[in-house]
């Protein structure tokens, strides 16, 4: 699906479910990682996470679009557009939008563990960050440290 197809889909959902016109831009934003979509208050544009389409099905994408359109229409009509507001919750239930984005596969980066050893007593230290070997010494004997 391209950005133009997404724009048409958002406009059609806005017309059929909200009975209002969507006058701004909707596009895919690959920088979104933890959310399904985002409504921008300043520009009134809607960003959609492309993973919601590739890793999930079309009804999931439609639910996320309805969620963001609830923010959009309520904000433009000067009503409560935040998640905690009653107007948002009622409109979301009325149109059948999704309350939360489905969880995607968690990609965890493992941090490298650096191992330092005292050259005098042989005591080993594990750290996640590099340390300045000219500044820091062994806590037990005061000897020089060496990166293993």
JOJOPE-V440414 format. One record per pair of residues at least 24 apart in sequence whose ideal C-beta (glycine too) atoms are under 8 Angstrom apart, sorted by the first residue. I is the first residue (numbers start at 1). J is the second residue. D is the distance in Angstrom with one decimal. If there is no record, write none. Layout:
((I:J:D) (I:J:D))
//
This chain:
((1:28:8.0) (1:53:5.9) (3:27:4.5) (3:28:6.0) (6:48:6.4) (9:62:7.8) (9:65:6.9) (10:46:6.5) (10:65:5.6) (10:69:7.0) (13:62:6.6) (13:65:5.5) (13:66:6.4) (13:69:6.5) (14:69:5.6) (14:72:7.9) (14:73:7.6) (17:66:6.4) (17:69:7.6) (17:95:4.6) (17:96:7.8) (18:69:6.0) (18:73:5.4) (18:95:6.6) (20:73:5.7) (22:69:7.0) (22:72:7.1) (24:72:7.6) (26:65:7.6) (28:53:8.0) (35:101:5.9) (36:60:8.0) (36:64:4.0) (36:67:7.3) (36:98:7.5) (36:101:2.9) (36:102:7.5) (37:64:4.9) (37:65:7.1) (37:67:6.8) (37:68:4.5) (37:101:7.4) (38:68:7.2) (39:68:4.9) (39:71:3.9) (39:72:5.6) (39:75:7.3) (39:81:8.0) (41:75:6.6) (44:72:6.5) (44:75:7.5) (44:76:7.0) (46:72:6.5) (49:101:7.4) (51:104:5.6) (52:101:6.7) (52:102:7.7) (55:104:5.6) (55:105:7.3) (56:102:5.8) (60:98:7.1) (60:102:6.0) (63:96:7.4) (63:97:5.5) (63:98:3.3) (64:97:7.7) (64:98:5.9) (64:101:6.0) (65:97:7.9) (66:92:7.4) (66:95:5.1) (66:96:6.6) (66:97:3.2) (66:98:7.2) (67:92:6.5) (67:97:4.3) (67:98:5.5) (67:99:7.3) (69:95:7.7) (69:97:7.5) (70:95:6.9) (70:97:5.9) (114:147:6.6) (115:147:7.5) (115:148:4.4) (116:145:4.7) (116:146:6.7) (116:147:5.8) (116:148:6.9) (117:145:7.0) (117:146:5.5) (117:148:5.5) (118:143:4.6) (118:144:7.4) (118:145:6.0) (118:146:7.8) (119:143:5.4) (119:144:4.9) (119:145:7.2) (119:146:5.4) (120:144:7.3) (124:148:7.8))
//
